[in-house]
Amino acid sequence: MDLTPDIRFSRHTSLPQIGEAGQQKIGESHVLIVGLGGLGSPAALYLAAAGIGRLSFADFDTVEISNLQRQVAHTTGRVGQLKTESARQACLDINPDCAINTLNYALDAEELDKLIPDCTVVLDCSDNFPTRFAVNAACVAHKVPLVSGAAIRFDGQISVYDSRQDEAPCYRCLYSEGANSVDTCAQAGILGPVVGMVGCVQAIETIKLICEIGDSLAGRLVLFDGLAMEWNEIQLRRNPACPVCGS
């Protein structure tokens, strides 16, 4: 008998909240990660290591030298490769049994409508509002939980938008169609470990959602201040006038 899977995930299965049943749920899940940069890199690595059965990576960028300060799924030797392919190799090095599908193009609404219904959880690790809005709309339409993260300078934020809950807000409840990022990481800078922390929290929330354990961040926005080393939380409410999830 091959006991390798039992040994690989033994630290999970020894947790009473997860156990064998939870690990089986993890192995049967399909997670989509949109963006394989600073947030998507640590999230992908930890989810592959956790035993996610299927991962889909969506990103059309290639690895650049300036990415390596924070995008830990990529290496100097893979500069110039597609980020999806680089992240796929990194994850397979950790867990070769994980099935990984790469989508090397920008996902439009039609593509998202085809892909998201087959997902257990979606992670938004992108860096622009149009992508975030499109991913959110598809997740609301198909009632698939969305784990969203963002980071700039020394600050990060994370929340879960779970449209399966009647009163839970969606991403558009917070941001209007005209929202636009003032600064990018290239302009404003970003401390590498900050995106690492946010991406790791996204991985934690994803596993919790899959195993149906603990309290998710649905209805809560967690803010991280790296300079002060403080975590703060804002309660979120559904916007009745939201064009995506409002009544």
URURQUI-V748811 format. One record per residue. N is the residue number from 0. SS is DSSP state (H for helix, E for strand, C for the rest). NEAR is the number of other ideal C-beta (glycine too) atoms within 10 Angstrom. D_LAST is the distance of its C-alpha to the last C-alpha in Angstrom with 2 decimals. Layout:
BEGIN
{{N;SS;NEAR;D_LAST} {N;SS;NEAR;D_LAST}}
END
This chain:
BEGIN
{{0;C;4;54.72} {1;C;6;52.71} {2;C;8;51.32} {3;H;9;49.93} {4;H;13;46.21} {5;H;12;46.93} {6;H;9;48.66} {7;H;17;46.13} {8;C;21;43.19} {9;H;11;45.28} {10;H;9;43.85} {11;H;19;40.39} {12;H;17;41.58} {13;C;9;43.53} {14;C;12;40.36} {15;C;8;39.48} {16;C;11;35.72} {17;C;22;36.16} {18;H;13;39.38} {19;H;11;40.25} {20;H;9;37.04} {21;H;21;34.87} {22;H;21;37.13} {23;H;16;36.80} {24;H;19;33.00} {25;H;21;33.58} {26;H;17;36.05} {27;C;13;33.77} {28;C;22;30.80} {29;E;18;29.81} {30;E;27;28.59} {31;E;27;27.72} {32;E;31;28.77} {33;E;26;27.80} {34;C;25;30.56} {35;C;31;33.97} {36;C;22;35.04} {37;H;28;35.36} {38;H;33;32.30} {39;H;29;32.46} {40;H;27;36.20} {41;H;24;36.39} {42;H;32;33.26} {43;H;32;34.80} {44;H;22;38.20} {45;H;19;37.04} {46;H;27;34.79} {47;H;25;37.69} {48;H;16;40.01} {49;H;24;37.74} {50;C;21;38.16} {51;C;28;34.89} {52;C;16;35.81} {53;E;17;34.17} {54;E;24;33.14} {55;E;21;31.84} {56;E;27;32.65} {57;E;27;31.11} {58;C;25;32.92} {59;C;12;35.13} {60;C;15;37.21} {61;E;17;40.74} {62;C;24;42.31} {63;C;12;43.99} {64;H;10;46.49} {65;H;11;44.22} {66;H;21;41.60} {67;H;15;44.05} {68;H;13;43.87} {69;C;22;40.51} {70;C;26;39.46} {71;C;20;41.43} {72;C;27;40.91} {73;C;24;43.12} {74;C;14;46.85} {75;H;8;49.45} {76;H;9;50.76} {77;H;18;47.45} {78;C;15;47.01} {79;C;10;46.17} {80;C;16;44.50} {81;E;18;40.89} {82;H;27;38.87} {83;H;26;37.41} {84;H;18;40.96} {85;H;26;42.27} {86;H;31;39.58} {87;H;22;40.16} {88;H;15;43.85} {89;H;19;43.29} {90;H;24;41.07} {91;H;14;43.50} {92;H;10;46.32} {93;H;15;44.63} {94;C;18;43.46} {95;C;8;44.94} {96;C;12;43.18} {97;C;20;39.71} {98;E;11;38.55} {99;E;20;37.23} {100;E;14;35.74} {101;E;18;35.78} {102;E;16;33.61} {103;C;14;35.51} {104;C;11;33.18} {105;C;15;29.90} {106;C;23;27.00} {107;C;10;24.94} {108;H;13;21.59} {109;H;9;23.57} {110;H;15;25.73} {111;H;24;22.96} {112;H;15;21.29} {113;H;11;24.73} {114;H;21;25.56} {115;H;22;22.64} {116;H;12;22.21} {117;H;12;25.79} {118;C;21;25.24} {119;C;19;25.12} {120;E;25;24.06} {121;E;27;23.66} {122;E;28;25.25} {123;E;27;24.41} {124;C;31;27.81} {125;C;25;27.59} {126;C;19;28.53} {127;C;12;26.36} {128;H;16;22.82} {129;H;12;22.56} {130;H;19;23.39} {131;H;23;21.11} {132;H;21;18.09} {133;H;20;19.14} {134;H;28;19.80} {135;H;25;16.52} {136;H;20;14.58} {137;H;25;16.93} {138;H;28;16.71} {139;H;21;12.94} {140;H;16;13.49} {141;H;16;16.43} {142;C;12;15.53} {143;C;23;18.63} {144;E;23;19.13} {145;E;27;19.91} {146;E;29;22.67} {147;E;28;22.85} {148;E;28;25.94} {149;E;18;27.53} {150;E;27;30.87} {151;E;20;33.11} {152;E;15;36.49} {153;C;16;36.75} {154;E;17;33.06} {155;E;27;30.43} {156;E;17;26.91} {157;E;25;25.20} {158;E;28;21.90} {159;E;25;20.17} {160;E;30;16.61} {161;C;22;16.13} {162;C;21;13.01} {163;C;10;14.91} {164;C;15;14.08} {165;C;6;10.91} {166;C;8;10.99} {167;C;20;12.62} {168;C;25;11.77} {169;C;24;12.59} {170;H;22;15.31} {171;H;21;13.36} {172;H;21;11.99} {173;C;17;15.74} {174;C;13;17.05} {175;C;13;16.42} {176;C;10;17.62} {177;C;6;20.83} {178;C;12;21.73} {179;C;10;25.22} {180;C;14;27.71} {181;C;7;30.53} {182;C;11;33.03} {183;C;12;33.83} {184;H;19;36.01} {185;H;8;38.84} {186;H;9;38.61} {187;H;11;37.83} {188;C;11;39.24} {189;E;21;38.03} {190;C;18;39.93} {191;H;13;40.10} {192;H;17;39.62} {193;H;22;36.36} {194;H;28;34.58} {195;H;21;36.47} {196;H;19;35.06} {197;H;25;31.46} {198;H;32;32.00} {199;H;18;33.65} {200;H;23;30.77} {201;H;29;28.46} {202;H;25;30.97} {203;H;18;31.02} {204;H;25;27.25} {205;H;27;27.42} {206;H;24;30.23} {207;H;20;28.54} {208;H;25;25.45} {209;H;23;27.83} {210;H;20;30.02} {211;C;10;27.24} {212;C;15;29.18} {213;C;12;28.67} {214;C;9;25.59} {215;C;21;23.63} {216;C;23;22.42} {217;E;21;18.73} {218;C;19;17.34} {219;E;15;20.69} {220;E;17;22.21} {221;E;18;25.98} {222;E;14;28.20} {223;E;20;31.82} {224;E;14;34.56} {225;C;16;37.60} {226;C;10;40.01} {227;C;10;39.47} {228;C;8;38.73} {229;E;9;35.80} {230;E;13;32.49} {231;E;11;29.71} {232;E;11;26.21} {233;E;12;23.07} {234;E;8;20.26} {235;C;19;16.83} {236;C;10;13.55} {237;C;18;10.01} {238;C;17;8.79} {239;C;9;5.61} {240;C;8;6.76} {241;C;17;7.68} {242;C;13;8.45} {243;C;19;8.90} {244;C;21;6.70} {245;C;13;3.76} {246;C;7;0.00}}
END
